[in-house]
Amino acid sequence: MKPLVLMRGGGDIASGAVYRLRRAGYPVVISEIAIPTMIRREVCYGNAVHRGEMILERFVARHVSLNEVKDTLAQEIIPVVTSSYEELLDTLKPEIVVDAILSKKNLGTKRDDADLVIGVGPGFTAGEDVDVVIETMT
């Protein structure tokens, strides 16, 4: 089995990354805030927080509690969880963290949060707070 990926954020850019990761066979858990502020809700897995479930292309995302994550992954469904980031790290121990919140600053992602930590968008420094930065020009 491929390593577990914890995606911070369920907006449009994060959802595109989640889609590609799932197509490549990676299990992904999405960490989202209780009241998501995404703009293009209809193309965002994070919208599962409002709808309960969101289907994009062939992948289903479901808003679940932290206790339901493992069962949800076993069903090939993408869990969307509103627990704190720290609680998700402690409980799930992901090998990969991708921060795609796109807040223009780092909201607490640290290089030692996982074996590989990727920052998407502005506000990250490769080699300092994350291992790799992917610029989005947003």
Long-range contacts (C-beta under 8 A, 24 or more apart in sequence): 1-27, 2-26, 2-27, 3-94, 3-95, 3-96, 3-115, 4-28, 4-29, 4-92, 4-93, 4-94, 4-95, 4-96, 5-29, 5-94, 5-95, 5-96, 5-97, 5-98, 6-31, 6-88, 6-89, 6-92, 6-94, 6-96, 6-97, 6-98, 6-114, 7-31, 7-98, 7-100, 8-85, 8-97, 8-98, 8-99, 8-100, 8-101, 8-109, 9-46, 9-99, 9-100, 9-101, 9-102, 10-36, 10-38, 10-44, 10-45, 10-46, 10-47, 10-48, 10-49, 10-61, 10-80, 11-36, 11-38, 11-39, 11-40, 11-44, 11-46, 11-100, 11-101, 11-102, 12-38, 12-39, 12-40, 12-43, 12-44, 13-100, 13-102, 13-120, 13-121, 13-136, 13-138, 14-44, 14-45, 14-46, 14-98, 14-100, 14-101, 14-102, 14-120, 15-43, 15-44, 15-45, 15-46, 15-56, 17-98, 17-100, 17-120, 18-45, 18-59, 18-61, 18-78, 19-56, 19-57, 19-59, 22-59, 22-78, 26-96, 27-73, 28-78, 29-69, 29-73, 29-78, 29-79, 29-81, 29-88, 29-92, 29-94, 30-61, 30-78, 30-79, 30-80, 30-81, 31-81, 31-82, 31-83, 31-85, 31-88, 32-80, 32-81, 32-82, 33-82, 34-82, 45-78, 45-80, 46-80, 48-80, 49-80, 49-82, 54-80, 66-91, 85-109, 89-113, 89-114, 99-124, 99-130, 102-136, 102-138, 106-130
